[in-house]
Amino acid sequence: MILAGCTDRPQAGPPPSDPFVAQDVIVHSASERLVVRAAQARVDEEVIQGEGVRAEAPGLAIEAQRSSWSFATRQATFDGDVVAIRGETTLTCSHLSVTLGSGEQIERAVADGGVVVQQADRRATADRAVLVGASGQVVLTGGPPVLSDPLRRLAGERIVLWLDDERVECDSCKLILQGDAIGAAPGSSPPD
C-alpha cells in the first residue's frame, strides 16, 4: 500500500506515535488493484480514518504515435510505440486495437508486435497478447511467449495470465528455476 498526501506538519524520521492529519490523500493498494481518495485523513499508528472518501479502480492511460477511432463500432486503434498503463501494469507494443463494451469498459484488446507486459518484477513478452476485459485475462502467443521474474523463467506455446490475480496457465511449457527458487544457493552442495 502506498499513502500519498500533504500533511499539515513536516515529518522527519520514524512516524510519530501521535496522529497526524493529511489533506487530499491518495492510497494505492497494489494487492487490491484499488485507488482510494480522501479529502482529509487522520493517521494513527496503523489506522487511517478519512472524510470525503471514494474508492475507484485505477484508470487506464494509452499513449501512441497515432490513433484512430470509430465511435459507431466502439473501436480504437493505436500505432507506433504504444504504451498502456493501468495501476502497476505497463503494456508496450507496436499496435493495439481496443473494443469498448457497455459503459466505456474495455471488452477486448489485442496487442501486436514486440509485446511486453510488466508488473513489478514480473515481465511477460510475446508477439501477440489478447486481453479479455471482464476477466483481466491476457493470452500471450508467438515468439514464443515468456514469463519471467528474478527466480523463474516460463516459456511455452501459449501463456495465460490474469492481471488482477496471481494465476498463470501455460501450454507446452518449459520452466527454469534459479537456485534460490528451489531452496539452495547456486553452487551449494545438497544436504546429507
Disulfide bonds with the S-S distance in Angstrom:
Cys170-Cys173 2.14
